[in-house]
């Protein structure tokens, strides 16, 4: 069983700011972290490996400093990591990103055949959820999104039983392997890393590939050239205003509440009925 987890280095969106002149994320304003959904993807791969055996590889695209998220994935429990980094990848949108990762996965698959690819539901800096399904489409394998449980992996029949979340409930489906899953945070809890994993992560050096290391790459589909997406504007939504505190005796509080409700004419709709 060989599982590949696609991970991304993202800015911490709890801290990041938006550049008012360019309407883009100011990535220098926040520390870079492993995308939280991807951390759960790595943890789920570890859980599956505990039941089936096998190996876990992680794959990322980004600048050289993105090796940090691969090391973090090794700390969680991955066995090896690959980073594709090249100026040709710069400015990639989800279409160009899925193409670059697809070409890297083709090379990994030639080295060790891939049975399952796991991605986070989405990256917190883009929030599109498009890269995982885009990879699956290029590889011509089944994509299963919004996964909250990997119920069973049958290595003999090459199938996996999956529970996924829908807007109207849940769905239990069986997919053939190889397949690609995108997982929700609720699929698991990130466990504390044991000391051997932490030591291994600190010493680990990821396998780094440039565009020239990949095979049959159409450079027109990479980076800014291969990215049809145009961001018109980005902005920070206004913070919600705090509520009004009502104090005093119960009778006084009721009167204050009625006064507030009557001020909001759209809140109350008065109707009369004839007996």
N, C-alpha and C positions, 0 to 999 in steps of 0.2 A: 504494500500500500504506500503510494507516494502522494502526499498532499502538498500543494503549493498554495501559499497564502500571499495575496497581493497586499502590500502595506504602503502607507503614504506618510511622509513627514508634513505636518500642518502647523500653522501658528495657533497658539492657544486663543480661541475665539472669545474667551471670557475677558481677555486683556486687550486684544488687538483693536486698533483704531482704523478709520477710513481716511484716506488722503482727500481733503475737500477739493483740491485742485484737479486731481486726476480721476476722482471717483473710483479708486481702486483700494484694495487692502494694503495697509502699510505693514508689511510683513516684518519690518525691523522693530515694530512697536511691541512685539510679544515674543516669548520664547517658543522655539519649535518643539513639538511633541509628536509622539506616535498617535495617529488618528485613533480616537477611542473605540470606534466601531471595529477598526482593524485589530486592536488589542484583543477584543472578544473573539475575532476570527482566529487569531493565533491560539488563544486558549481553547477554542473548540477543536482545533486541529490536534492539540495535545491530548484532549479528552478522547478523541477518536483513536489516536495512536495507542493509547493505553489499552483499548479494547481489541484493536486489530493488529497492532505492531506496525512496522514500517518506518518511514522517514518523513520529516517535514522540512520543506524549503520555503524561504520567504523571498519575495521579489519586490523591488521598489524602483521607481524612476525618480530622479531628482538630482540636485547638486551633490558634490562630493560629501558635504556634511550630512547628507541623508543616511550615511552609514550608521548614524546614531540610532535610527529607528530599527535598523536591522539588528544591531547589538541588543536593543531592548527586546526584540522578538526572540533572540537567542536566550535572553534572560528568562523569558516566559516559558521557553521549552523547545524552540525550533532547533533543528540540527544544522542547517546551513543557510546562507543568505546570498542573494545576488542583487547588485545595484547596477542599473544601466544609467550612465551619466555621460552627457555630451552636450555641447552648445547647440547641436542640431535639434535637441528635444525642447529647447527653451520656448516658452510661450504657448505650449500645447494646451488645447482644450480637451474635452472628454473624448472627442473623436480621434484626435491625434495621439492622446495618451493610450487609449485602448489598442490602437494599431502598434505602438511601440512595445507595449507589454505583450501583445500577441506574438510579435516577432521573437521576443526574449523567451516566451513560453515554448515556442516551437523548438528553440535551441535546447532548452532544459529537457523537453520531452525526448529529444534524441539521445541525451545523456542517460536519463532515467525516466521511463514512461510515466506520465502523470495520470493518476486515477481520479483526483478531485482537486478543484481549485476553490478556495474560499476567499471571499472579499467581505469587507465591512458593508453595511447597508448603503452608506454614503460617506464622503469625506466632509468634515464639519466646516471646511473653508469654502466648499462649492455647493454641497447639499443637493447634488443632482441625482445621484444613484445610477448614473449612466455607464460608468466605466466597466463594471462587472458584466452586465448584459452585453455590452459592446464587445468585450473579449470573447464571451461565449458565442456570439454570432459569428465572429471571425473564425473561431475554432470549429464551428458547426457542432457544438455540444449543447445539451439541455441546460438552460439557466433556471434556477429556482430562487426567487427573491423573498425577502422578508422572513427568513427562516428563524424559528424560535426553538426548534429542537431537531436534532439528528437522532431519530428513534432507533434506527438499526442500519448496520452496514453489512451486506452479504457479499463476501469476497468471492464465493463460489459462483454465484449468479451475476456478479458485478452489478448489484443494485443497491440503492440506498433509500430508506424510508424516512420521509421528512415531514415535519409539521411546520406550516407557514401561516403567517398572520394575514388576514384579509380585512377590509374595511367593515365587512358584515359578519365576521367570525373567524373561524380557523379552517384550514384545509390540510388533510393528510394525503400525501401523494408519494408515489414510488417513481424514482428516476433511475435511468441506466447510467452507469459510469463508463467513461469519464463524464463528469458534469461540473457545473459551477454553481456555488451557493453564495448568496449575499445574506449576511446574518444581522439580526437585531441585537441590541445590548442585552436584552433579557434572556438570551440563550444560555448565559452562564455568568458566573462570578469570577473575576480575575483573582487567581490565587497568589499568595506570597511566593516569591521565587526562592528556591532553596539555594544555599550558599554555593554549591558546585556550579549551578547555572549562572550565578552572578560572576564567579571567577572566569568561567568559560566565556561569558559575554564581554568581559573586560579585555580579554586576550584575543578575542576573535577578530579576524580580518576578512570582511566579505569579499566575494568574487565580484570584480568590477569589469563591466563590459562597456565599450564605446560603440557607436553605430557601426564602425568597421568590423567589430567582432560578431555582429549579427549577419545572418545570411539572407540574400535576396530582398534587401530593404529598398522600398521606393521612398526616397528622401522627400519627394513632393508631399507625402502624407505625414511628415514629421513636423513637430514644432509649430511655429506661427504659420508657415506655408500650408500646413495640413489642417488648420483650425478655422472653420467657417464661422465660429461663434463670435459675436461682437457684443460686448457689455456696454450698454448705453449709459447706465448710471447706477451707482450704488449709494445707499444712504443708510444711516442709523435710524431706526424707528424711534419715535419719541417715547420717553419713559412714562409709564402710567402714573397719574397723580395719586397721591395718598388719599385714603378715605377720610371722611369727617367723623370725629369721635363724638359720641353722644354721652353726656354726663347728667347727673342729677338723680332725682327720685324716679321711680317707674312712671308716674303720671307725667313728669316733666320730659322724660325720654320719649314717651309716646307722642306728646305734643310736638317735640322737636322733629321726630320722624315724620309726622304728618305734614309739618311745614315744608320739610325737604321734598317729600313726594309731590306736594301740590305745586312746588316750584318747577318740578320736572313735568311739564304738561304731557310730554310724549310717553311718560311711564304709565299714567293712569288713563283708562278709557271708560268713561261713564256711559252707561246704557240704561234707558228707562223701558219698563215693560208694563203693558196694560193687563190688569187682572180681569 
